[in-house]
């Protein structure tokens, strides 16, 4: 194993020497002040105990990888900023070399601010934390450890405890509509965790985030598979949440899975309408992310899907890809080539057909200003956009206007659309 020892240095070199002798690190980084560094640089013979200062220890101390010098060891913010700026990249590069390149953080020496800052920054590192204690101290037990009486408190992997922090960050990302980012966050954290129960809890939370990401991508079958796995392992989440919060999440997960199963229902008209509502909910999430072109594209497809649902449910036209010519009202059929036995209609033609049938939805479409002849039609803006046939990016106003029109056409309010489960904070 190639170990990097990161150690804070206070008024004595002894704790650093004790860690070096115990672990035999390949490299050393000291976090120090100008004053504490002088213990090594100016008077090594006096301050490194003769009984401990082997040639290897002295060599490592004097050929150490780096020094992080703090100008004000009493200023917590300064300490955090300097340690993070100087060491976080170095630690990442060290651990990226191989699986055997490890990091040990010794926060024994230095001021309380130095130790607190080092632990605060190291919480994001893949490392082990160590504190060198002692069986005897100077100043009646209140001072420094007496040389030769050091012992190591049990090393802790901060990532085990910080499963909470990873979960809290992932939950925030999910609730903000970024489940893919939440999954990626957990994926980075899990390999650093050694506690089985923490790892299992995070993996179940990742299943939930992955389910919502799959749902966002309209991969409903995969989303259902992930949600089923979450339901099976829901007790794992008790590590993060209270029983009440777990039960509430389990209920919302069950409702989400049940809804997604309706999207694979056999009835064509029901599936079309369920898909339309799912598209509109997705469009709302894209607007929140300021992905307006994507939101408008989803609204466009939802409006078409609503017409397809209505034509299937009320007028017996199962598919607008193949409409029998004889099913068309005369006013519509007159504009169709008489040699065609079936015809395929697009969005505008679907609503022309509904209006010709005297259907209220067809009339409502035109009342909302969605007809092709209407100037400023937000549907036309989609065709003129970069993802349509033009070169103009869409804006929030256009996306929200089209979403409102689609909701009115569907006769639903935004809160009634299918929603992602809202996860309790921890």
Helices and strands as residue ranges (DSSP letters): E 2-8, H 14-23, E 27-32, H 34-41, H 44-47, H 55-62, E 66-69, H 76-96, E 101-106, H 112-122, E 128-130, E 132-134, H 138-141, E 150-152, H 158-161, H 163-175, H 179-190, H 196-216, H 220-232, G 234-239, H 243-262, H 268-288, H 292-315, E 323-324, G 325-327, H 330-333, E 342-343, H 347-356, H 360-367, H 378-384, H 396-410, G 414-416
